[in-house]
Amino acid sequence: MIMYNNLFNYISRYTNTELTAQEEDLIKKAFAPKRLRKKQFFLQEGDVCRYTGFIIKGAMRQCCFDTKGVEQTVNFFVEDYWADERESFTFMTPSKYSIQAWEDTHLLIITREGMLELATKVPSLLEMLRTMDDRHAIANQKRVSMSIGCTAEKRYEDFAASYPQFINRFPLHQIASFLGITKETLSRVRKQSLR
């Protein structure tokens, strides 16, 4: 199936070894296809994140509400991204976040137990998970540094350079929220960058 080929290619990009036919079969048995319609929830705040999903096609966003009840976008996911709420998925605790399909989305999903068991049988998967964790930690550290010490212009410039695939797929108010600025500030910054 083409869906699984996308996942196999992703794993191969993060490892130094090719998957064997037996390993590919194990992966196919462990992951299940799932489809979400636009605006359908993959996870709702208060629920436990029981699955991680590898996005084959589509776009999703992770959000929460601040103390004033204002929705905050905290993450975006598109093709070849993993969608989950890390704390809830790891500790099986109620999530503080929701994950919603922003486009019709096709995923391959697996439980935490399934992923851990599969990683013991497929060394390439374990290598991929370690690499992903490292990259995730680095990206989070960079995002914190940008939000603390950079102007709105610099934050948008870095976002556009690092994640050009998000610019036309998510609305400005969500991108502004992700960057920690107002929609009006983002509109001004974008106009200045086009000059």
Secondary structure, DSSP 4 states (H G I P E B T S, - for coil): -HHHHHHHHHHHHT-SSPPPHHHHHHHHHH-EEEEE-TT-EEE-TTSB--EEEEEEE--EEEEEE-TTS-EEEEEEE-TT-EE--HHHHHH--B-S-EEEESS-EEEEEEEHHHHHHHHHH-HHHHHHHHHHHHHHHHHHHHHHHHHHH--HHHHHHHHHHH-HHHHTTS-HHHHHHHHTS-HHHHHHHHHHHH-
